[in-house]
Amino acid sequence: MGPAELLVLTFPQETITVEAATALAKLRTAGDIRVIDSLVVTRHADGEATYGEFADFEHLRGVVGIGGQGLPLIGPEDAQEAAELLRPGTVAVIVLIEHVWAEDAARALYDVGGRIASGVRIPPENIEEAARAAEARGASGE
């Protein structure tokens, strides 16, 4: 198995749209990741938080490839943590993914006694900001 990662993806509306669900499904079917489990968390306009599986949302039932492998690894505690990140009237998807593209590398490390002990997800915005700062330093001759 490749390294796994738990992501919280947020959206600015109170429900997952078919377009957002379709985009998530494309990631799964591309073969680079495997969705192990997922959960939708909603912070309603009144502040109440609820959560459910993709199959619980009638408007998403026709979207092929969303959801997970049926392993209940994301639970109520995870939903509560994600809900704390949300403003009223917004929604999040918690998704546990396996990086399938890295499975061969993980296996090669394991075969020689190594293992992936930890990982840190760095948001793309942070990398882009650091790259802009480096370019600015280079342009100013620092």
Summary of the structure (lengths in Angstrom):
residues: 142
radius of gyration: 18.2
end to end distance: 44.2
largest distance: 57.6
contacts: 364
relative contact order: 0.23
helix: 40%
strand: 23%
